[in-house]
Each structure stands twice: as structure tokens, then as C-alpha cells.
Amino acid sequence: PNEEITYHEDAWAGGGNLGPCIEYFSRGLELGNQVYMIYDISTGTQQELKLKVLDMGMGQERNAWFTGAAATSYETTFPTVVKKLQEITGVKVEPKLLQRFLPYSSYLNIDEVENIEKAWQDVAEKLGVTAAELKSKILPLAALYSVAEHSRSLLVALSDGVLPSNVGGGYNLRVILRRAFSLIKKYGWEHQVNLIPLTEWHAEYIRPQFPELSENLAEVHKILAVEENKYNDTQRKAGTLVGQYILKQDVKLTDDKLVELYDSNGITPELVKEMFADAGKVIKVPDNFYALVAERHEKNKQQQATETMRQEKLDLSGVPATNVLYYSDYTVVDFTATLLKIIDDKYVVLDQTYFYPTSGGQEHDRGVMGSCEVVDVFKQGNVVVHVLKDNIRGLRAGQRVECQIDFERRQQLAQHHTATHVLNGVCRKLLGGHIWQAGAAKFLDKARLDITHYEQLSEQQLRQIEEEANKIIAADVPVHKSFVTRTEAEQKYGFSIYQGGVVPGKLLRIVDVQGLDVEACGGTHLNHTAEVGRVKVLRSSKIQDGIVRLEYVAGKAESSAAAAKVRIVEDAAKMLNCEPNQLPGRVEELFEKWKDAVKKDKPVDEQLTSTARYDGDVLAKVVEILRTQPENITKTITRFVNELNEAAKG
């Protein structure tokens, strides 16, 4: 009944924002809340938000719990999973004890209690049992609920394309993943509880609402298997790292050091405590350990936000928004505009422009304005600023000025940008739906695309990606560009349009490589994929956990790269006195003899005789054998030959 609802006014902060809120309760349970976000506090100071947001919190699960009158939300949220976990682990629920305990459970909120052990003793005393007895009944059940909850969170997040990592939202996933593994180990459930079947149970239960979760299970299971291997490797390595502290006399592991061991090496405090206990030593793990970890990452985010804010701004007061024309046709490079303002004889603002400013990971256009050279273009707010190389050379505010953009540069950047979209779509098609763009940059000589992926790419995968991308390019697929309202774009294409990050504004420019990739993007793009020419994937590298970088060239840059590749192979073949297609065999022979002579001090014949022919990508195979970059091949071969000859003489 409405008269039973109690309203409570409060304040709430989260995600770098702050505002007043109204919470509403019935029978002791918070049913929901409304937060009126007014301030940005991400930089450590309180700044009023330009866009106010109403953050409404009233999940369906809260209402299911309330109306179902279950002891905890877990019985109504995932009843089948909880029941199966209790059956296989043997964890029993004592309904009478639980009914008496739950009204006091909020007293054990780690964020609000100074002495958690005393809090347990106080609650146990109220229930007429010892703290040890109460913990033995409650903590295994809490662990079971945690594993159930964490596994469902992982299922949903992994299905949405988020990967466990050491940064951002992926870090939160890794924390709960490690915590789930740690709880399973702590309570000896390794042979009964596995996250892979757990995600299957969850997907089956919520299939009526979220059928896509069942469709993505194979991919989710691959990621969980990789993460479990990483976790197990970490546990094995922990012995060496933690052992160093155990061997020290009067060792004191500070809270900061425990957080660092967890943050940098994935070693949980529970494992550290267990290893110390096995050595007959005791360490204190802070009760709010995981809160300390979260706090550390929050501080890093605030520091980065503060540094981002420190940018010099030009005085553009009174200058109207620039009419940007570069979205329409990348081939238009000649235009006339009115000069609105000149700042410091260097910065020029026009009423309209086809010059593309650096944004979206794409470099700016260059060209001429009158008799002046334009060397940089950037956007400040909704105004495009052109930077001149020398001085204004007679330019003045109010005059009409003829401009010309360097088309060769514009075309190359457009080729690299469109190739980025093609590669992003191909990677998602071949590697899985978890692939998201985590960053990109398009330069004249090459481009790069960072994608979310849980392991390094093999040479075979790179060649497959390149081959598929060139098929798309050769098929001359149309590249549609249009402005669409945000709501229409999201309803039609889904949130995958934000591959390059969320774009502000009510209208989004949608770039659609037909049938492959659709993104909200402001860059200069070709009209058909065939205009890319060809794309060549140069290399890939793992730049951080969960992020793989592809480096590639397209268009004229691809031709230059292909020529450079031929030169490297020819030079290396000449050095080793063999045919280009014999180079991999000759290099492998050199490498093996070098290892025997230099590393193992064995007598060897320095003459190279291999004539084995290789039918694949010769350069890629040589890179694989020597474990170096293409540009370092001749230098590496020279070093190996010299050292081999020296060892043979000795």
C-alpha cells in the first residue's frame, strides 16, 4: 500500500558525478531511488554539469524479491542456480537461523564498520551463538551466493563484449573473476563448482528475456577457460614472489604492498595469508581490502581526468560555430570561405571549411589558404581552427579566401580510415562478437587498430584477417554516410555503433560499410571499399591485457610497404647467398647453428647449406624464426653471422 512507503532524502555520488537523491522504502527494504545528477567531481573539485541527468534505480529483481518475500534476493534472482549449487556443494541453509540473522546482517557492512570482528561478536551475541559458530553457518552460504552472482555478471558482461583486463571496466570483471576462483578454492569446491557450467545454468534460466546469452555461450566459455589458465599460472608464480617476504625476518606486509601484489600480479590476499600460515607466520589482511583496490583505481581515474582538463584554450568568444563541410564528400578539396578571426597571426577561423581537424584518431588535413600554408587543424568546441606555418601574409578578417587541401594526403588518410572500419568488421566476424574497437590512429604512412581480445593473434589469424579484408575491398562494397538521430541509430543498429566511444549530440554521423560494419564516426571516408586498393597487415602486438593492436597499411602506403618488404627479403637472401624463397630454411639453419655455437659452446661448421623452399609469406616466416620486427632482420642476421664465425674460429 502507498501509505507504507517511506521517502528519504539523501545525496549520492558515483562514476565521477554527485547529486541529491530520494530513496523510498517499505518494510525495511529500499525499493528504489532517484538521483538528480548535478555536479561533476571526477577532477576532485565540484563543477556543475552542463547536462543534468536523472539516474533512476528500480531494478525488476528488487521488486521480485520484495513481492516474493524471500529471505534474500538470490532465491528470486536465480533460484535454479542457487538450488544446484547447494546440492553439489552440500552447503545447507538453516531457515530459522537465517531468519533471525538477516535483520542484523546490515551491521556487518564492511564499509561502515570500524572493527568487523567485534561486529560479528555483537550480532552473534544477539542470536545466542558464538561468532565462530555464526561464521561457520553464514560465510559458506555468502560465498555460494557470491559465486552465483559473479558468474552471472561475467556471463552478461562477456556476452556484451567486455573482457577481463587490468584497466577500466575490464578490471572490475577481473576482480570478481579472481574472487569467484578464490572462494571456490577457499571452500574446497574445485571438483564441484566450475564457472563454465554455471554460466550455462544462468543462460538457460533467463533465456526467455535474454536469448542472446545462450547464443554467445561458446565465446564466453573460451574467455573463461583462458582466464582460468591465467589465474592458475598466477597461483603457481605466487610461491616465488610471496616466498621472498616469508623468508625475511620480522617481515611486515603493508596494506599497500598487499594491494600491489594483487593489482600487479593477481595474487589474492587470501592466498598470501594461507602461504604465511603454512610457514608458521601471521599477517593481517584489511577487512576492506577490495575497497582499497577500487579506491586506488578511482584515484588513478581522477588523476587522468584532471590531466585531461589541463589544456590551453584560445579566446573564441563571439565566434559562431563553423559550418563543417568535410562530412559530405572526401574528394572536394577546393573551396572559398570568409575569414572570421585571426589570433596571434597564426590561428585562423573561417565561416565554413572542408579542412578536416585532428579527431577520431585521424590526422588533420594540410593545404593552403590564400598564399599561406595550413599545417594543422583542430576543433575547439564547435569551432574549427586552422594553424598557419609562418604568418598571415596579408590575410585579414572579413575577406573571402580561396583554400585548397592536399588531396593526396586526404585520400591516403581516408583509405586508412575506411580500412580501419573494414578490419574492425572482419575481426568481429572471424574472432567473435567480443571484439570492440579500443582505439585507433590513422597516419599517412600506416594505421593501427586496437581491439579487445583475450589472447595474442597467431600469424595464421593475421593472414586470415588480411585475406578476408581484401576480399571485402575487392568486392567494392558501398560505404554509406548519413546523419541519423541518436534514437533512430541505436534502435536500428544497436550500441555497437559506439565502437570508437560514445559520440555526443542528438544527430550521429553513421558510416555503414554495407553488411560488415556500422559505426558513429566523423572521419573522412571513401565511397566504396575498392578505393582502398589493398590492405596489408604488418604486425600485431598485445599492448595490454585484453587489448591487441593491429598495424597495417592501405592504398599507396600499402604499395610502399610491399616494396619495402621485397627489399628486405632480397637483401637478406643476398647476405645468406640463397634464393628469396630459400630464406626461411637458411635463416633457421643459421639460428640453430648460432644457438649451438654461441649459447651451448658446441663445435659447428659455420657454412650454411639449406636449399629448402618455402611457399608461404617468406618475410612473415623469417620474422617468426628470428622473433624480431621486419626492419631489424638484416641487422639480426648480420649479428648472428658475425658471432657464429667468431665462435667457429675460437
Secondary structure by P-SEA (a helix, b strand, c coil): ccccbbbbbbccccccbbbbbcccccccccccccccccccccccbbbbbcbbbbbbbbbaaaaaaaaaccccccccccaaaaaaaaaaaccccaaaaaaacccccccccccccccaaaaaaaaaaaacccaaaaaaacaaaaaaaaaaaaaaaaaaaaaaccccccccaaaaaaaaaaaaaaaaaaacccccccaaaaaaaaaaaacccccccccaaaaaaaaaaaaaaaaaaaaaaaaaaaaaaaacccccccaaaaaaaaacccccaaaaaaaaaaacbbbbcccaaaaaaaaaaaaaaaaaaaaaacccccccccccccccccccccccccbbbbbcccccccbbbccccccccccccbbbbbbbccccccccccccccbbbbbbccccccccccbbbbbbcaaaaaaaaaaaaaaaaaaaaaaaaccccccccccccccccbbbbbbbccccccaaaaaaaaaaaaaaaaabbbbbbbbbcaaaaaaaccccccccccccccccccccccccccccccccccccccccccccccccccccccbbbbbbccaaaaaaaaaaaaaaaaaaaaaacccccaaaaaaaaaaaaaaaccccccccccbbbbccccccaaaaaaaaaacccccaaaaaaaaaaaaaaaaaac
